[in-house]
Amino acid sequence: MKVIEVVIADDHRIVRAGLRQVLAEVSDLKVIAEASNGKMVLQYLNESVSQGITPHVLLLDIALPEMDGLEVLQWVRKHHPTVAVLMLSTYPEKQYAVHCIRHGAAGYLNKSADADDLIAAIRKAAMGGVYVTPATAEAMAHALSASTPPDPASLLSHREYQVYKLLIVGQGVTQIGAQLGLASNTVSTYRSRILEKTGAKNDVELALYAERWQQQASRPPSAWS
C-alpha cells in the first residue's frame, strides 16, 4: 500500500492539530511536516526536495501570513510541480475556487468540509487528479463561456478521443496509461494536445467542456441558438 505523504500549511495551530488527527486515523495518509506561514512552506520544500524527500500533497490555507496561499500555490507549481496542492479556506468556493484551480490547484475545500471529503480529495490529488465539489463545479460553470463548444469527436484523433473520454470521468494519467496500454508520458502528450484543441486549461475545465457539449447536443434542434 502506497502511503501518501502530506504537508499541512495553516497559521492556526488548532486547525493543523485537527487535520493531523483526522489524517492519523487513515492508514494510507501520513503527515510529514507542518508550516504556519507561506515562507516556511517554501523553505521546507526546498530543503526536503534537496534531500530527496518530496511530499505528495500540500494542504494549503489561502490566508497565510508573510506569503499568502495564492502566492505559495503559484510558486509550488513553478518550482515543485510534482507536489499536488489542495487549497483549504473558510471562504466560499465562488470567491476563490476557480482562480485556484486555474492556477494549478488540485482542488479547493472549505474548512467545514467533512473528513471523508478531505480524505477523498487528498487521494485524488495524489493520483494526479483534481477534486471538485458540487459548489466548485457550479462556480467553474459560471466562470466559463456559455457558448456551445465544438463536438470533441470532430476535433480529436481516435486515440486523443479515447484519452479524452477517460479524462472527463476523472481518471489520471497513470490509470489511463494502464487501461489503454500506453506509457504515462505518451498519455501526458495526448492530454496536452486535447487541452490545446479544446481550449481547456486543466482537467476540470475539460470535464465542464464535455458537460456543456453533452447538454447542448441533447437539446432538440428547435432549442438551439
C-alpha positions in Angstrom: 0.0 0.0 0.0 1.4 3.4 -1.0 1.5 5.9 1.8 0.6 9.4 0.7 2.8 12.0 2.5 1.1 15.2 3.3 2.3 18.7 4.4 -0.1 20.9 6.3 0.2 24.7 6.0 -2.1 26.7 8.2 -1.4 29.6 10.6 -3.8 28.3 13.2 -2.3 25.6 15.4 -5.7 24.1 16.4 -6.5 23.7 12.7 -3.3 21.9 12.0 -3.8 19.7 15.0 -7.3 18.9 13.9 -6.2 18.0 10.4 -3.3 15.9 11.7 -5.7 14.0 13.9 -8.1 13.3 11.1 -5.3 12.0 8.8 -3.7 10.0 11.6 -6.8 7.7 11.5 -6.2 6.8 7.8 -3.7 4.1 7.1 -2.5 5.4 3.7 -2.1 9.0 4.8 0.9 10.4 6.7 1.5 14.0 7.8 5.3 14.6 7.5 5.5 18.3 8.2 3.6 21.4 9.2 4.1 25.1 8.4 2.5 28.2 9.9 3.2 30.7 7.2 4.0 30.8 3.5 7.7 31.3 3.7 8.0 28.2 5.9 6.4 26.2 3.1 8.9 27.4 0.6 11.8 26.7 2.9 10.6 23.2 3.8 10.0 22.2 0.2 13.4 23.4 -1.0 15.2 21.7 1.9 13.3 18.4 1.7 13.5 18.1 -2.1 17.2 18.7 -2.0 17.4 15.7 0.4 15.4 13.6 -2.0 12.1 13.9 0.0 9.2 15.2 -2.0 5.7 15.2 -0.3 2.8 14.1 -2.4 0.2 16.6 -1.3 0.3 20.1 0.3 -2.8 21.1 2.2 -2.6 24.9 1.8 -4.6 27.6 3.6 -5.3 30.7 1.5 -5.0 33.2 4.3 -1.3 32.6 5.4 0.9 35.3 6.9 4.1 36.6 5.2 3.2 35.0 1.9 -0.4 34.1 1.1 -1.6 30.8 -0.1 -2.2 32.0 -3.7 1.4 33.2 -4.0 2.6 29.9 -2.5 0.4 27.9 -4.9 2.0 29.6 -7.9 5.5 29.2 -6.5 5.0 25.5 -5.9 3.5 24.9 -9.3 6.6 26.6 -10.9 9.4 25.1 -8.7 7.9 21.8 -7.5 5.3 20.8 -10.0 5.1 17.2 -8.8 3.7 18.3 -5.4 -0.2 18.4 -5.6 -1.6 21.5 -3.9 -5.0 21.2 -2.3 -6.4 24.5 -1.1 -8.3 25.0 2.2 -10.2 28.0 3.1 -13.0 29.5 5.1 -14.0 31.5 2.0 -16.9 30.1 -0.1 -16.0 28.4 -3.4 -17.5 31.1 -5.5 -14.8 33.5 -4.3 -11.5 31.6 -4.9 -12.1 28.1 -6.2 -12.0 29.0 -9.9 -8.9 31.2 -9.5 -7.0 28.5 -7.5 -7.8 25.7 -9.9 -6.9 27.7 -13.0 -3.5 28.3 -11.3 -2.9 24.7 -10.8 -4.5 23.7 -7.5 -5.6 20.1 -7.3 -8.8 21.1 -5.6 -10.5 23.6 -3.3 -12.2 22.6 0.0 -13.9 24.7 2.6 -12.6 24.0 6.1 -16.1 23.0 7.1 -15.9 20.0 4.7 -16.5 16.5 6.1 -13.4 14.4 6.9 -14.4 11.9 4.2 -14.4 14.7 1.6 -10.9 15.8 2.7 -9.6 12.2 2.6 -11.1 11.7 -0.9 -9.6 15.0 -2.1 -6.1 14.1 -0.9 -6.2 10.7 -2.5 -7.5 12.2 -5.8 -4.8 14.9 -5.7 -2.0 12.4 -5.0 -3.1 10.4 -8.1 -2.7 13.5 -10.3 -6.4 14.3 -10.5 -8.4 17.4 -9.5 -11.1 17.1 -6.7 -14.1 19.2 -7.5 -17.0 19.7 -5.1 -20.5 20.5 -6.5 -20.1 24.1 -5.3 -16.8 24.4 -7.1 -18.2 22.8 -10.3 -21.0 25.4 -10.2 -18.5 28.2 -9.8 -16.5 26.9 -12.7 -19.5 26.6 -14.9 -20.5 30.2 -14.3 -17.0 31.3 -15.0 -16.8 29.6 -18.4 -18.3 30.9 -21.5 -21.9 29.9 -22.1 -21.2 29.4 -25.8 -21.5 25.9 -27.2 -18.2 24.1 -27.6 -17.4 22.1 -30.8 -18.0 18.4 -30.9 -14.9 16.9 -29.3 -15.0 13.9 -31.7 -14.6 16.3 -34.6 -11.5 17.9 -33.0 -9.6 14.9 -31.8 -7.9 12.0 -33.3 -9.1 8.5 -32.4 -6.5 8.0 -29.7 -7.0 11.5 -28.4 -10.7 10.9 -28.1 -10.1 7.7 -26.1 -7.9 9.6 -23.7 -10.4 12.5 -23.6 -13.3 10.1 -22.6 -11.2 8.8 -19.6 -10.0 12.2 -18.5 -13.5 13.7 -18.3 -14.6 10.9 -15.9 -11.7 11.8 -13.5 -9.1 9.2 -14.4 -5.4 10.2 -14.0 -2.6 9.8 -16.5 -1.3 6.6 -14.9 -4.7 5.0 -14.8 -5.3 5.9 -18.4 -2.0 4.5 -19.5 -2.7 1.2 -17.8 -6.1 0.9 -19.4 -5.0 1.8 -22.9 -1.6 0.2 -22.8 0.3 3.5 -23.2 3.3 4.9 -21.3 2.4 7.8 -18.9 4.4 10.3 -20.9 2.6 9.4 -24.0 -0.8 9.9 -22.3 0.5 13.3 -21.0 1.3 14.3 -24.6 -2.2 13.3 -25.7 -3.6 15.2 -22.7 -1.7 18.4 -23.7 -3.0 18.1 -27.3 -6.5 17.7 -26.1 -6.3 20.7 -23.8 -4.9 22.8 -26.6 -7.6 21.7 -29.1 -10.5 22.2 -26.7 -9.1 25.4 -25.1 -9.4 23.9 -21.6 -6.7 24.9 -19.1 -6.9 21.7 -17.0 -9.0 18.5 -16.4 -11.7 20.4 -14.6 -12.4 22.7 -17.5 -12.2 19.8 -19.8 -14.9 18.0 -17.9 -17.1 21.1 -17.9 -16.4 21.4 -21.7 -17.7 17.9 -22.1 -20.8 18.6 -19.9 -21.7 21.7 -21.9 -21.3 19.8 -25.2 -23.5 16.9 -24.0 -26.2 19.2 -22.7 -26.3 21.2 -25.9 -26.2 18.0 -28.1 -29.1 16.5 -26.1 -31.4 19.5 -26.8 -33.8 19.3 -29.7 -32.7 21.3 -32.8 -35.6 23.8 -32.2 -34.0 24.8 -28.9 -30.5 25.5 -30.3 -29.4 29.1 -30.6 
